[in-house]
Amino acid sequence: MKVLLLENIHSEAVRALESRGHEVEVLSSALDEVELIEALDGVELLGIRSRTHITERVLKAHPQLLAVGAFCIGTNQIDLPAAAAAGVAVFNAPYSNTRSVVELALGEIITLARRLGDRNSSMHAGIWDKSATGSHEVRGRTLGIVGYGNIGSQLSVLAEGLGMRVYFYDIVDRLALGNATRVYSLQELFERCETITLHVDGRASNAHMIGEKEFSQMRPRTLFLNLCRGNVVDVDALAAALRSGHIAGAAVDVFPGEPASKDEPFVSPLQGIPNVILTPHVGGSTQEAQVDIGRYVAGKLSDYEAYGNTSMAVNLPEVSVSAASAERILHLHRNVPGVLARLNHALASHNMNIGFQTLATSGEYGYVVTDVSGERYEGLVAELQDLEESIRVRMV
């Protein structure tokens, strides 16, 4: 089975996939829609990171594609409804780079509080500027976390270890860890905290969450971090708040438009502003995280191809299965009454005995994994695919 990996996915993914018998092609850059459609000929498993976009047009052009692995946390670069409708499973790595992002956030909070970026630039320019002006300890400062999921909650615990007082805001009811305090509006968070850090996902409702109004609500001389999604922040408004001095410093790792490769120039209104740390979307880019992501997502792709396992899929019903003891039929279908009965009737009509069967449903989709014994009927997959409710049928 042919696999295509884009965007410098770690070699651990290549090793894991090849060890399962896959033929792997690796490309270092992202591809646009036209390039991707051309590159996907014969490809059944695809691996991407954040810059390659999987559109409905791409999916329709390649019905042989079985699954897409996002070797990162976010999946907003993938048209998830279109993928589900095409019977393409999507997997990501929701936990693997959590620690790496948290450590970067902590390092940048300290760096901004001590204005170390400016001190470093002055030293490289030959200027010895030894001064405590504008430099602060983080102990005793208040940290406001927007988004208290895997990253935000772990940051909360480690920040407390540095002596920070932690507040958080989340639209989901989350359990506060340690001594963290939940607040119930962004405005309350901004009024309480001297350092604000964003850790939300890329859903459409989060776009432009932070703009001119929100920056004006923050305390004077606030430190601001965005290590989550580029479209969450109005960077022009952030640049204006920094230049006015209302925001004392910022660390930004994600941007509304990011170069597809290092050969493309990076341009941002945040460039050249004092006490601003700009990094090229490297929050999760540590060797430890990338090895773990490579192994994890490659394993999910292989298990889906070989066994039909959809555990942790982000767009299909989740079924956790291991290797089959007999022939296995995988049936993704529209979630309407009677499909399971029609499937089993078809199997019985060909004298096939069911040794194992499990069904999961989620929203408009249902997914059945069935292990069968009996004389193999070569036309079975085509017969099941012809059922009105069928989306994708495979036999493994």
C-alpha positions in Angstrom: 0.0 0.0 0.0 1.4 3.4 -1.0 1.8 6.2 1.6 2.6 9.8 0.9 4.1 11.9 3.8 4.4 15.7 3.4 5.9 18.6 5.3 9.0 17.1 6.9 7.2 14.5 8.9 9.7 12.7 11.2 11.5 9.7 10.0 10.0 7.7 12.8 6.8 7.7 10.9 8.6 6.3 7.8 10.2 3.6 9.9 6.9 2.6 11.5 5.0 2.5 8.2 7.7 0.6 6.3 7.8 -1.9 9.2 4.1 -2.7 8.5 4.9 -3.3 4.8 3.9 0.1 3.3 5.6 1.8 0.4 6.4 5.3 1.7 7.1 8.5 -0.4 8.3 11.6 1.5 8.1 15.2 0.4 9.6 18.0 2.5 7.1 20.8 1.6 3.4 21.4 1.7 1.4 21.1 -1.5 -1.4 23.3 -2.9 -4.6 21.8 -4.1 -3.5 21.2 -7.7 -0.2 19.8 -6.7 -1.8 17.5 -4.1 -4.3 16.1 -6.6 -1.5 15.2 -8.9 0.7 13.7 -6.2 -2.1 11.5 -4.8 -2.2 9.1 -7.8 -2.2 5.6 -6.3 -1.9 6.8 -2.7 -4.1 5.2 -0.1 -2.7 6.7 3.1 -1.7 10.4 3.4 0.2 12.2 6.1 0.3 16.0 6.5 1.0 18.6 9.1 -0.7 22.0 9.2 0.0 23.7 5.9 -1.4 21.2 3.4 -5.2 21.5 3.0 -7.4 18.6 2.2 -10.4 19.9 0.4 -13.6 18.3 -1.0 -12.1 18.6 -4.5 -9.0 16.6 -3.4 -11.2 13.9 -1.9 -13.4 13.6 -4.9 -10.4 13.3 -7.2 -9.0 10.3 -5.3 -11.7 7.9 -4.2 -9.0 5.3 -3.4 -7.7 7.4 -0.5 -8.5 5.5 2.7 -7.2 7.8 5.5 -5.4 11.0 6.3 -3.1 11.4 9.2 -2.6 14.9 10.6 0.9 14.7 12.3 -0.1 17.6 14.6 -2.9 18.5 17.0 -5.1 20.6 14.7 -7.4 19.3 11.9 -8.9 22.5 10.7 -6.8 22.2 7.5 -8.9 19.2 6.6 -12.5 19.3 5.4 -13.7 16.8 8.0 -17.4 16.5 6.8 -16.3 16.0 3.2 -13.8 13.3 4.4 -16.4 11.5 6.3 -18.8 11.6 3.4 -16.1 10.1 1.2 -15.4 7.4 3.7 -11.9 8.7 4.5 -10.8 8.4 8.1 -8.9 11.3 9.7 -6.5 10.8 12.6 -4.4 13.4 14.5 -2.0 13.5 17.5 -4.0 15.3 20.3 -1.5 14.7 23.1 1.9 14.0 21.7 3.3 17.6 21.7 1.5 18.9 24.8 4.7 19.1 26.9 6.7 20.8 24.2 4.1 23.6 23.7 3.9 24.1 27.5 7.6 24.3 27.9 7.9 26.9 25.1 5.1 29.0 26.7 6.8 28.9 30.1 10.2 29.9 28.5 8.6 32.7 26.6 6.7 34.0 29.6 10.0 34.3 31.5 11.8 35.8 28.5 9.2 38.5 28.0 9.0 39.3 31.7 12.8 39.8 31.7 12.9 41.4 28.2 15.7 38.9 27.3 15.0 39.1 23.6 15.9 42.8 23.6 18.9 42.3 25.9 20.2 39.6 23.5 19.7 41.8 20.5 21.6 44.7 22.2 24.5 42.4 23.1 24.8 41.2 19.5 24.8 44.8 18.4 27.7 45.5 20.8 25.6 47.4 23.4 26.1 46.6 27.1 22.7 47.7 28.6 22.7 46.4 32.1 19.5 47.6 33.7 16.6 46.2 35.7 14.1 48.6 34.1 11.1 46.7 32.7 12.4 43.3 34.0 10.3 41.3 36.4 10.1 38.0 38.1 7.2 35.8 37.2 6.7 34.7 40.8 3.6 36.3 42.1 2.3 37.4 38.7 -1.1 36.4 37.4 -1.4 34.1 34.4 -4.6 34.0 32.4 -5.1 30.9 30.3 -7.7 30.9 27.4 -8.5 27.3 26.7 -8.0 24.8 29.5 -7.6 21.6 27.5 -4.5 19.3 27.4 -2.0 22.1 27.0 -3.7 24.8 29.0 -4.2 22.6 32.1 -0.6 21.3 32.0 0.7 24.8 31.7 -1.5 25.7 34.7 0.2 23.2 36.9 3.8 24.0 35.9 3.1 27.8 36.1 2.0 27.4 39.7 5.3 25.6 40.4 7.0 28.9 39.4 4.8 30.8 41.9 2.3 32.2 39.4 -1.4 32.7 40.3 -3.4 31.0 37.6 -6.9 31.9 36.2 -8.5 30.2 33.2 -11.4 30.7 30.8 -13.0 27.9 28.8 -16.4 27.5 27.2 -16.3 23.8 28.3 -16.8 23.0 32.0 -13.3 22.0 33.0 -12.0 20.8 36.4 -9.5 23.3 37.8 -6.1 21.7 38.6 -4.1 22.7 41.7 -5.1 26.2 42.9 -6.2 27.5 39.5 -9.4 29.6 39.5 -12.0 29.5 36.7 -13.5 32.7 35.5 -16.6 33.0 33.3 -15.8 35.7 30.8 -12.8 36.8 28.8 -13.2 40.3 30.1 -12.9 39.1 33.7 -9.8 37.1 32.8 -8.2 40.2 31.1 -9.0 42.4 34.1 -7.5 40.0 36.6 -4.3 38.9 34.8 -1.0 40.4 33.8 0.0 37.7 31.3 -2.5 36.2 28.8 -1.8 33.0 26.8 -4.1 31.4 24.2 -4.6 27.6 23.9 -7.8 27.1 21.9 -8.5 25.0 18.8 -9.1 26.2 15.3 -12.9 25.9 15.1 -14.6 28.6 13.1 -16.1 30.3 16.1 -12.6 31.0 17.5 -11.6 33.1 14.5 -10.6 36.6 15.5 -11.4 35.9 19.1 -8.8 38.5 20.1 -8.9 41.9 18.4 -8.8 45.6 19.1 -11.7 45.5 21.6 -10.1 42.6 23.6 -6.7 44.2 23.7 -8.2 47.4 25.1 -9.8 45.3 27.9 -6.4 43.9 29.0 -4.5 45.5 31.8 -1.9 48.1 30.8 1.5 46.4 30.2 0.1 43.0 29.8 2.2 40.2 28.3 0.5 38.3 25.5 1.1 34.8 24.0 -0.5 33.0 21.1 0.8 29.4 20.5 -2.5 27.9 19.2 -4.0 29.1 15.9 -3.0 32.0 13.7 -6.5 33.1 12.8 -7.5 33.5 16.5 -5.7 36.9 16.8 -6.0 40.1 14.7 -2.2 40.6 14.3 -2.7 44.2 13.1 -4.6 45.0 16.3 -1.8 43.3 18.3 0.9 45.3 16.6 -1.0 48.5 17.3 -1.4 47.6 21.0 2.3 46.8 21.2 3.5 50.0 19.5 1.2 52.1 21.8 2.8 50.4 24.9 -0.5 49.0 26.2 0.8 45.5 25.6 4.3 45.3 27.0 5.4 42.2 25.0 4.2 39.3 22.9 5.2 35.8 21.8 3.6 34.5 18.7 4.2 31.1 17.2 1.3 30.9 14.7 0.2 33.3 12.0 -2.9 33.9 9.7 -0.8 33.1 6.7 2.3 30.9 7.0 4.9 30.2 4.3 4.6 26.7 2.7 8.4 26.3 3.0 11.5 28.1 4.1 12.0 29.3 0.6 9.0 31.6 0.9 9.5 34.9 2.7 7.8 35.6 6.0 6.1 39.0 6.5 4.2 40.2 9.5 3.2 43.6 11.0 4.8 42.3 14.3 8.3 42.3 12.8 10.7 44.9 14.3 8.6 45.7 17.5 10.6 45.5 20.7 10.0 42.7 23.2 8.2 40.6 20.6 9.2 36.9 20.1 8.3 35.5 16.7 8.8 31.7 16.1 7.9 29.7 12.9 5.1 27.5 14.3 7.5 25.4 16.4 5.5 25.0 19.5 5.4 21.2 19.1 8.6 20.9 17.1 10.9 19.1 19.5 12.6 15.8 18.7 10.8 14.1 21.5 7.4 15.3 20.3 8.0 14.6 16.6 9.2 11.1 17.3 6.1 10.4 19.4 3.8 12.0 16.8 5.4 10.1 14.0 5.0 6.8 15.8 1.5 7.5 17.0 -0.2 8.7 13.8 1.6 6.2 11.7 0.3 3.5 14.0 -3.3 4.8 13.7 -3.1 4.8 9.8 -1.7 1.3 9.7 -4.2 -0.1 12.2 -7.1 1.4 10.2 -5.8 0.0 6.9 -5.1 -3.4 8.3 -7.8 -3.9 11.0 -10.4 -1.2 10.4 -9.6 0.3 13.8 -11.1 3.8 14.1 -10.1 4.5 17.7 -9.3 8.2 18.1 -10.5 9.0 14.5 -11.8 12.6 14.5 -14.5 12.3 11.9 -15.9 8.7 12.0 -17.6 6.5 14.7 -14.9 5.0 17.0 -14.5 1.2 16.9 -11.5 -0.3 18.7 -10.5 -3.7 17.3 -7.3 -5.7 16.9 -6.3 -8.2 14.2 -9.1 -10.3 12.8 -9.2 -14.0 13.4 -11.2 -14.5 10.2 -12.1 -12.4 7.2 -13.3 -9.0 8.3 -15.8 -6.8 6.6 -15.7 -3.0 7.3 -18.9 -1.2 6.5 -19.3 2.6 6.8 -22.8 3.7 6.2 -25.4 6.4 6.8 -26.9 6.1 10.3 -30.4 5.0 9.5 -32.6 2.2 10.8 -32.2 -1.3 9.3 -28.7 -1.2 7.9 -27.3 -3.8 10.2 -30.2 -6.1 9.4 -29.7 -5.8 5.7 -25.9 -6.4 6.1 -26.5 -9.5 8.1 -29.1 -10.8 5.7 -26.7 -10.4 2.9 -24.1 -12.4 4.8 -26.5 -15.1 5.7 -27.7 -15.4 2.1 -24.1 -16.4 1.2 -23.8 -18.9 4.1 -21.4 -16.7 6.0 -21.3 -17.1 9.8 -20.7 -14.1 12.0 -18.0 -14.7 14.6 -17.6 -11.2 15.8 -19.5 -8.0 15.2 -19.4 -4.5 16.6 -21.3 -1.3 15.6 -20.7 2.3 16.5 -22.7 5.3 15.4 -21.9 9.0 15.6 -24.2 11.7 14.1 -25.1 10.8 10.6 -22.7 7.9 10.3 -22.6 4.3 11.4 -19.6 1.9 11.2 -19.8 -1.9 11.5 -16.9 -4.3 11.8 -17.8 -7.9 11.2 -15.6 -11.0 11.2 -17.1 -13.8 9.1 -16.3 -17.4 8.3 -17.5 -19.6 5.4 -16.8 -19.9 1.8 -15.6 -16.6 0.4 -17.9 -14.8 -2.0 -15.9 -12.6 -4.3 -18.8 -10.3 -5.1 -19.7 -9.6 -1.5 -18.0 -6.2 -1.3 -19.7 -5.0 -4.4 -23.0 -6.3 -3.3 -22.7 -4.4 0.1 -21.5 -1.3 -1.6 -24.7 -1.3 -3.7 -26.8 -0.9 -0.5 -28.4 2.5 -0.6 -26.9 3.5 2.8 -23.4 2.3 2.1 -20.5 4.8 1.9 -17.5 2.6 1.9 -17.1 -1.2 2.2 -13.8 -3.0 2.6 -12.7 -6.5 3.3 -9.4 -7.1 5.2 
